[in-house]
Amino acid sequence: MTQTAAAGPDAASDSQIDRRVRTCRADPDKDRSPFFWELLPGPQVRAMAGLQAKTPVDLSGVTIAEKTITEHGRNIKLYIVKPEKADGALPVFMFFHGDVWTAGNFENHKRFVRDLVVGSGAAAVFIESNPIPEENYAATAWVASHGAEIGVDATRLAVVGNSVGGNMAAVIALMAKDRGGPKISFQLLLYPATDANFETASYRAKEPHAAPLQASIDQLRGLPPTLIQTAGNDVLRDEGEAYGRKLSEAGVEVTSTRYIGQIHDDGPSTQAALHQASEELKKYLQP
């Protein structure tokens, strides 16, 4: 099946888009085919690598270690990122990556993770390329019970995710509440996918462990304090903000911030968004 994009405003002149975004989007919007979502997983990963290949990645101020654990008979690769010269057991956040369900990995998220680690003073555990909620939950539970092995204090544990990773972070927080643990102190959802509001029967199943926005108010009660960030020109904006309103109705302490003029992945507002995210992580994880 061939898909075409509907005609819309030229990104170079659309006044609803931040002028800095318009500048960087003007060239990529011209004559690019196929669309990213039409690619198979392998070409998607290569496309993401190509976009970032010419940009130096600042990894100063952190150390990176790797560890493989086995859960449900499958190996799960973890990257453990800590502030350089860290002293003692650090608070920790699980990072669930974006870039659809197939194109994200540590390589194309390591700068993002580094900035959150440096800004918050917490350690990060990044789960490599795994779209399966049960395995992400198992990895989170492993960190909660084996924190000493990797030098973290898992009594101060948060979940963080961007885009589909925001979906995963929200799902893991729900699973942890439903299953009596591990205790999650904070959830940080960055331009998250929270709904699956399409027309097939599988979408209509309203499974909150796939689409958190479909959870009932009662199912959301007792979730940890939450920061949701959305972009003003992102197709995921409305469902992210709707999830924030529903969490608030359930009595959850929630902050929802829309970055006006921005697109998915933030663009020029990234540093402002990272600063807010880092400050909230410090607020809820640091003693």
Buried (B, 14 or more C-beta within 10 A) or exposed (E): EEEEEEEEEEBEEBEEBBEEBBEEBEEEEEEEEEEBEEBEEEBBBEBBEEEEEEEEEEBEBBBBEEBEBEBEEEEBBBBBBBBEEBEEBBBBBBBBBBBBBBBBBBBBBBBBBBBBBBBBBBBBBBBBBBBBBEBBBBBBBBBBEEBEEBBBBBEBBBBBBBBBBBBBBBBBBBBBBEEEEBEBBBBBBBBBBBBBBEEEEEBEEBBBBBBBBBBEEEBBBEBBBBBBBBBBBBEBBEBBBBBBEBBBEBEBEBEBBBBEBBBBBBBBBBEBBBEBBBEBBBEBBEE
